[in-house]
Amino acid sequence: MRRRSLFLLVRQICDLRSGCSHQNLCRHISSHNSSTFTQTAQKLEHDAHDPLYVDIPKPRTRKSERKPYPTPMNLLILRAKEERKARKAQPCRMVEHPPDNGLLLPDLVHVAQAVYLAWKSLLFGMSRLVEVIPVQRCRSCFEVHIGHEGHEIRTCSGANSGFRSATHNWRKGGVQDVVFFPKCYHLYDRVGKPRVGHDERHGVPRIPAILELCIQAGVDLEKYPSKRRTKPVYSIEGRIVDFELVKEKNEVETGHFDFTNSDNFGKSDCGIDLEETSTRSFSWNITDQPNEEEAELRKLSIKTLDWWLEMVSGAKKIMEKYRVQTCGYCPEVQVGPRGHKVRMCRGSKHQSRNGLHAWQEATIDDLVGANHVWHVRDLEGPPLDNKLKRFYGQVPAVVELCVQAGAPIPDQYRSMMRLDVVPPDRDEVDLVA
């Protein structure tokens, strides 16, 4: 019995020692794995911010799914709670920060004017480039292709596409197929009356959302007037109250109205006549001589690409301060603090909302619909093959149009084009892993 008890005691001691060594080994392995995982995560995070690793945005797998929220829902709930607490603590207060108080941001007025001029110039440049570089559009879906012949990639999802094995039925396209600018309702007073009712839908004009964003940020156009305030508005229990309207009504009733403080629609804040500038004459003309024609075409493509980049970057800056709303289930967009009340949604679950839109925060892709097309390395070569589609890159149609016209490829679009991938020939597809 003593020998057996001694043997059991020695065995327990050995098990404890082996357990300690095993725990130390596990700790070492876990620390090594954690450090390796941290380094990998930091590398992936660095690659995500690196423009060389930017890929095309992936479309939604199902149309019934809602668009992802740019701001996490937990943060939106936290902001709403803080606003509710501030409203209860101070029911009547003056809204301090523009543009929520009705005033303009002086730093963004110049940006809005630059975006407006870039947008007008971009439309002119694309209309000239489309005359030289052919654009193809599918008759059954929204697929666009830049080239003399349409590609053979079977991605058609339109009517009767199953009978054609998802092949596209191409026709000649235009400027409206290269880039899509969704329209929204124009707001005369974005703070006093931010929402358009269903019964008012026929009396309010609809203009491109990029133009409405520029107007609300400080661009003055005679055709689309907008109210410019000189004093901030007040918030009484969450409702916006404008005392300038009461003053204007009293002045109109008494017959004494000061026109010096009225809206100046013809001129901008910087003294630039945007109506005359938008219709300015451009110096790029296509000549009959081949060498001069190629030089002028390349110069126009470079300027058009610069206008595109300037418009997108400027719109992103404005959207950081001026809110833009989009529907979570359809492409409808509304520039303003809130979405409209027009019952025109045809997206998923619209019956439960009585046709109203499910508004959420919009992104630049909702404001400017850049159709992504397959990149063609040689316009004179054979059409793109369906078996080799994993070797082809995609890029916005505006960038592809300018690149095919002679403009250099921007750095932020190189990874999307997959220029570092060499596609095999058609008879070499089976040999590629």
matplotlib code that plots the C-alpha trace (Angstrom):
import matplotlib.pyplot as plt

x = [0.0, 2.9, 4.5, 1.3, 0.6, 4.2, 3.8, 0.6, 2.3, 5.2, 2.8, 0.8, 3.9, 5.0, 1.5, 1.7, 5.1, 4.0, 0.8, 2.9, 5.2, 2.1, 0.5, 3.7, 3.9, 0.3, 1.0, 4.0, 2.0, -0.9, 1.3, 3.1, -0.2, -1.6, 1.4, 1.3, -2.4, -1.8, 0.9, -1.4, -4.3, -2.1, -0.9, -4.4, -5.6, -2.6, -3.5, -7.1, -6.1, -3.5, -5.0, -3.1, -5.4, -8.8, -11.2, -14.5, -17.6, -19.4, -23.1, -25.8, -26.4, -30.2, -32.3, -34.4, -31.4, -31.0, -28.0, -25.3, -25.2, -22.1, -22.3, -22.8, -26.3, -24.9, -23.4, -26.6, -28.6, -26.0, -26.3, -30.1, -30.0, -27.6, -29.8, -32.8, -31.0, -29.9, -33.4, -34.8, -32.1, -32.7, -36.0, -35.6, -32.2, -30.5, -28.9, -25.2, -23.4, -24.0, -25.4, -28.0, -28.9, -29.6, -26.3, -23.7, -20.2, -17.8, -15.1, -17.4, -18.8, -15.7, -15.7, -19.4, -18.6, -15.7, -17.9, -20.6, -18.1, -16.5, -19.9, -20.8, -17.4, -17.5, -20.8, -19.2, -16.1, -18.0, -20.2, -17.1, -15.4, -18.4, -18.3, -14.9, -14.8, -17.8, -20.0, -22.2, -25.3, -27.3, -31.0, -32.2, -30.1, -28.0, -24.6, -22.3, -19.2, -16.5, -15.3, -16.2, -17.8, -19.6, -18.0, -19.0, -19.2, -22.5, -23.8, -27.1, -30.0, -32.7, -35.8, -35.5, -31.8, -32.2, -33.0, -29.8, -27.6, -27.2, -25.5, -26.0, -27.9, -25.8, -26.8, -25.1, -25.0, -24.6, -23.4, -26.4, -25.1, -21.6, -22.5, -25.8, -26.8, -30.0, -32.5, -34.0, -36.5, -35.2, -35.6, -36.1, -35.7, -33.6, -34.1, -37.6, -39.3, -36.9, -39.5, -41.7, -45.2, -46.9, -49.4, -46.6, -44.7, -45.9, -45.2, -41.6, -38.9, -36.6, -33.0, -29.7, -28.7, -25.2, -26.6, -28.9, -25.9, -24.0, -27.0, -27.5, -23.7, -23.7, -24.1, -26.8, -28.7, -31.5, -33.5, -33.4, -33.6, -32.7, -33.2, -30.1, -30.4, -28.4, -29.3, -29.5, -32.7, -34.1, -35.1, -38.1, -38.7, -37.1, -39.1, -37.3, -38.6, -37.4, -38.0, -36.9, -40.1, -42.1, -40.1, -40.6, -44.4, -44.5, -42.5, -44.8, -47.9, -46.6, -45.2, -41.6, -39.4, -35.7, -34.5, -30.9, -31.0, -33.0, -31.5, -29.0, -29.4, -27.4, -24.1, -22.3, -20.6, -17.3, -18.6, -18.4, -21.3, -21.9, -24.4, -22.0, -19.1, -21.1, -21.7, -18.1, -16.5, -13.9, -10.9, -10.7, -11.9, -11.5, -9.6, -9.2, -5.5, -4.8, -1.8, -3.6, -6.8, -5.0, -3.3, -6.5, -8.4, -5.7, -5.8, -9.5, -9.5, -6.9, -9.0, -12.2, -10.6, -9.4, -12.9, -14.2, -11.7, -12.3, -16.1, -16.0, -13.5, -15.3, -18.7, -17.2, -16.1, -19.5, -21.3, -19.3, -21.3, -24.4, -26.5, -27.7, -30.4, -30.9, -33.5, -32.2, -34.0, -34.1, -31.8, -33.9, -31.8, -32.7, -30.3, -31.3, -31.5, -34.5, -36.0, -39.2, -42.6, -43.5, -44.9, -43.0, -40.8, -40.9, -38.2, -38.5, -41.1, -42.6, -46.1, -45.5, -44.3, -47.2, -44.8, -42.6, -38.8, -36.6, -34.2, -30.6, -27.3, -26.1, -22.6, -20.8, -21.8, -25.5, -25.0, -23.0, -23.8, -20.5, -21.3, -18.5, -17.4, -14.8, -11.4, -10.3, -6.5, -6.8, -9.8, -8.8, -8.3, -10.9, -13.8, -13.6, -14.1, -16.5, -14.0, -11.4, -13.6, -11.7, -8.6, -10.3, -10.5, -13.3, -13.4, -15.9, -17.1, -15.9, -12.3, -12.4, -13.6, -10.8, -8.1, -9.2, -8.9, -5.3, -5.4, -3.0, -4.4, -4.9, -3.1, -6.3, -7.8, -4.8, -5.7, -9.3, -8.1, -5.9, -3.0, -0.6, -2.6, -1.7, -4.7, -4.0, -5.1, -8.4, -6.6, -4.7, -7.6, -7.5, -3.8, -4.2, -4.8]
y = [0.0, 2.3, 1.6, 2.2, 5.5, 6.6, 5.8, 7.8, 10.7, 10.7, 10.4, 13.4, 15.5, 14.6, 15.4, 18.8, 19.5, 18.5, 20.5, 23.6, 23.1, 22.5, 25.7, 27.6, 26.2, 27.2, 30.7, 31.0, 29.7, 32.0, 35.1, 34.2, 33.8, 37.0, 39.0, 37.5, 38.2, 41.8, 42.3, 40.8, 43.0, 46.1, 45.2, 44.6, 47.9, 49.7, 48.0, 49.0, 52.7, 52.3, 53.4, 50.6, 48.1, 49.7, 47.4, 48.0, 48.2, 44.9, 45.1, 43.8, 40.1, 40.5, 43.4, 42.9, 43.6, 47.1, 49.3, 49.3, 52.2, 54.4, 55.3, 52.3, 52.0, 52.1, 55.5, 56.8, 55.7, 57.4, 60.7, 60.6, 60.1, 63.0, 65.2, 64.2, 65.0, 68.4, 69.2, 68.4, 70.4, 73.5, 73.5, 76.9, 77.6, 79.2, 76.7, 77.7, 75.5, 76.1, 74.8, 73.5, 77.0, 78.1, 79.9, 79.0, 77.7, 80.3, 77.7, 75.5, 78.2, 78.2, 74.4, 74.4, 76.8, 74.6, 71.5, 73.2, 74.4, 71.0, 69.3, 71.6, 71.1, 67.4, 67.2, 69.1, 67.0, 63.7, 64.9, 65.6, 62.3, 60.2, 61.5, 59.9, 56.9, 54.6, 53.7, 50.6, 50.1, 46.9, 47.0, 44.8, 45.9, 48.8, 47.3, 49.8, 49.1, 51.4, 50.1, 49.5, 46.1, 44.9, 42.3, 38.7, 38.4, 36.9, 39.2, 40.3, 40.2, 41.9, 40.6, 37.3, 37.1, 33.4, 32.7, 34.4, 32.6, 36.0, 37.6, 41.3, 42.9, 46.0, 49.3, 52.7, 54.7, 58.3, 60.6, 59.6, 56.0, 56.9, 58.5, 58.8, 61.8, 61.0, 63.8, 65.2, 67.9, 71.4, 73.0, 76.8, 76.7, 73.7, 74.6, 76.1, 73.6, 70.6, 68.1, 68.0, 66.5, 64.0, 66.5, 69.0, 66.7, 68.2, 71.8, 71.4, 71.0, 68.0, 68.8, 66.7, 66.0, 67.2, 70.6, 70.8, 70.1, 73.0, 75.3, 74.6, 75.0, 78.5, 78.5, 81.1, 80.4, 82.6, 79.6, 77.8, 80.4, 79.5, 81.4, 82.9, 83.9, 86.5, 85.3, 81.8, 80.0, 78.9, 75.4, 75.3, 71.7, 70.3, 72.5, 75.1, 78.7, 81.4, 85.0, 86.5, 85.3, 87.2, 90.3, 90.0, 89.6, 92.7, 94.7, 93.5, 94.4, 97.9, 98.5, 99.0, 96.2, 96.3, 94.8, 95.1, 92.0, 90.0, 87.0, 87.9, 85.0, 86.3, 86.7, 84.4, 85.4, 85.7, 88.0, 85.3, 85.2, 81.4, 81.6, 83.3, 81.0, 77.9, 78.8, 79.8, 78.8, 76.0, 76.1, 72.4, 71.8, 68.6, 69.4, 67.5, 66.7, 63.4, 64.6, 67.7, 65.7, 63.2, 65.9, 67.9, 64.6, 63.7, 67.2, 67.1, 63.7, 64.8, 67.9, 65.8, 63.3, 66.3, 67.7, 64.3, 64.0, 67.6, 67.1, 63.9, 65.1, 68.4, 66.7, 64.5, 67.6, 69.2, 66.0, 66.0, 69.1, 69.2, 66.1, 64.0, 61.2, 58.1, 55.3, 52.1, 50.0, 52.2, 54.8, 57.8, 60.7, 63.9, 66.6, 68.1, 67.3, 65.0, 63.0, 63.9, 62.4, 61.5, 58.0, 56.8, 54.0, 50.7, 48.9, 46.0, 46.1, 49.3, 48.1, 48.1, 51.7, 52.8, 53.8, 56.0, 55.7, 54.2, 57.2, 56.8, 58.6, 58.7, 58.2, 59.6, 56.5, 57.4, 61.0, 60.2, 57.0, 55.9, 53.0, 50.5, 48.9, 46.3, 47.7, 47.1, 47.2, 47.3, 48.8, 47.2, 43.8, 40.9, 41.4, 40.3, 36.6, 35.3, 32.6, 35.2, 37.6, 36.9, 38.4, 41.6, 44.7, 47.2, 51.0, 53.8, 54.5, 58.1, 57.0, 54.3, 56.8, 59.3, 56.6, 55.2, 58.8, 59.2, 60.4, 58.8, 56.3, 57.8, 56.0, 55.3, 53.3, 51.1, 48.3, 48.3, 47.9, 44.9, 46.2, 43.8, 40.8, 39.3, 37.6, 34.3, 33.6, 31.8, 28.5, 28.8, 29.0, 25.3, 25.5, 28.3, 27.2]
z = [0.0, 0.8, -2.5, -4.3, -2.5, -3.2, -6.9, -7.1, -5.4, -7.8, -10.7, -9.5, -9.2, -12.8, -14.1, -12.4, -13.9, -17.3, -17.0, -16.1, -19.1, -21.3, -20.0, -20.7, -24.1, -24.8, -23.5, -25.8, -28.8, -28.1, -27.6, -30.9, -32.7, -31.2, -32.3, -35.7, -36.0, -34.8, -37.5, -40.1, -39.1, -39.1, -42.6, -43.9, -42.4, -44.0, -47.3, -47.0, -46.8, -49.5, -52.9, -54.6, -53.0, -53.7, -55.5, -57.1, -54.8, -54.6, -55.5, -53.2, -53.6, -53.1, -54.0, -50.9, -48.7, -47.4, -48.2, -45.6, -43.2, -43.6, -39.9, -37.5, -35.9, -32.4, -33.1, -34.6, -31.5, -29.2, -31.2, -31.0, -27.2, -26.8, -28.9, -26.8, -23.6, -24.9, -26.0, -22.6, -20.8, -23.0, -24.8, -26.4, -27.9, -30.8, -33.2, -33.3, -35.9, -39.6, -41.8, -39.4, -38.3, -41.9, -42.5, -45.1, -44.4, -45.9, -46.5, -48.6, -50.8, -53.1, -53.1, -54.2, -57.0, -58.1, -58.1, -60.1, -62.8, -62.8, -63.3, -66.2, -67.8, -67.3, -69.3, -72.1, -72.1, -72.2, -75.0, -77.1, -76.2, -77.0, -80.6, -81.0, -78.5, -79.0, -76.1, -76.1, -74.0, -73.5, -74.6, -71.8, -68.8, -67.6, -68.7, -70.4, -72.4, -73.9, -77.3, -80.9, -80.1, -77.0, -74.8, -74.6, -70.9, -69.9, -67.1, -68.5, -66.0, -68.1, -69.7, -71.6, -70.7, -70.0, -73.6, -74.7, -72.0, -70.3, -73.3, -73.9, -76.8, -77.6, -79.0, -79.3, -76.1, -75.1, -72.3, -70.1, -70.1, -69.0, -65.7, -63.9, -61.9, -59.9, -59.5, -56.3, -55.3, -55.1, -51.7, -51.5, -47.7, -46.5, -42.8, -42.6, -44.9, -45.4, -46.6, -49.7, -49.1, -51.4, -52.6, -53.5, -55.8, -59.0, -57.9, -56.9, -59.6, -59.7, -60.5, -60.4, -56.8, -57.4, -58.6, -55.5, -53.3, -54.8, -54.5, -50.8, -50.2, -51.7, -55.5, -56.6, -59.7, -61.0, -62.3, -58.9, -56.1, -52.6, -49.3, -47.8, -44.1, -42.2, -38.7, -37.3, -36.5, -33.2, -32.0, -29.7, -28.4, -31.6, -34.0, -36.1, -35.7, -38.0, -36.7, -40.0, -41.6, -39.0, -39.6, -43.4, -42.9, -40.7, -43.3, -46.1, -44.2, -43.3, -46.8, -45.7, -47.1, -47.3, -50.6, -49.8, -47.6, -50.2, -52.1, -54.8, -57.3, -60.2, -58.5, -56.1, -52.9, -54.6, -57.4, -60.1, -62.5, -62.6, -65.4, -67.7, -66.6, -67.1, -70.8, -71.4, -74.7, -74.7, -76.9, -77.7, -81.3, -83.3, -86.5, -89.7, -89.4, -87.6, -85.5, -84.3, -83.7, -81.5, -79.5, -79.0, -78.0, -75.5, -74.0, -73.7, -72.1, -69.5, -68.6, -68.5, -66.1, -63.9, -63.9, -62.7, -59.9, -58.8, -58.8, -56.8, -54.2, -53.8, -53.4, -50.6, -48.7, -49.0, -47.9, -44.7, -43.6, -45.7, -45.2, -48.1, -47.7, -49.8, -49.7, -48.4, -51.0, -54.2, -55.9, -54.7, -53.3, -51.5, -50.5, -47.2, -43.5, -44.1, -46.9, -48.7, -48.0, -51.6, -51.8, -54.8, -53.6, -55.5, -53.6, -51.2, -48.5, -49.9, -49.2, -45.4, -45.7, -47.9, -50.6, -48.4, -48.7, -46.0, -45.6, -44.4, -44.8, -48.4, -49.8, -52.9, -54.9, -54.3, -55.3, -58.4, -60.1, -61.8, -64.0, -63.7, -67.0, -68.0, -68.8, -72.4, -73.0, -76.8, -78.5, -81.8, -80.3, -80.0, -77.6, -74.0, -73.5, -70.8, -69.7, -69.0, -67.0, -63.7, -65.3, -66.4, -64.2, -63.9, -63.6, -63.7, -67.3, -67.1, -66.3, -69.0, -71.6, -70.7, -70.6, -74.0, -75.3, -74.2, -70.6, -68.1, -65.6, -62.1, -59.3, -57.3, -60.3, -61.1, -58.9, -60.1, -63.7, -62.7, -64.8, -63.0, -64.3, -67.6, -69.1, -71.0, -74.5, -75.2, -75.9, -72.6, -70.2, -69.3, -68.5, -65.9, -62.3]

ax = plt.figure().add_subplot(projection="3d")
ax.plot(x, y, z, "-o")
ax.set_aspect("equal")
plt.show()
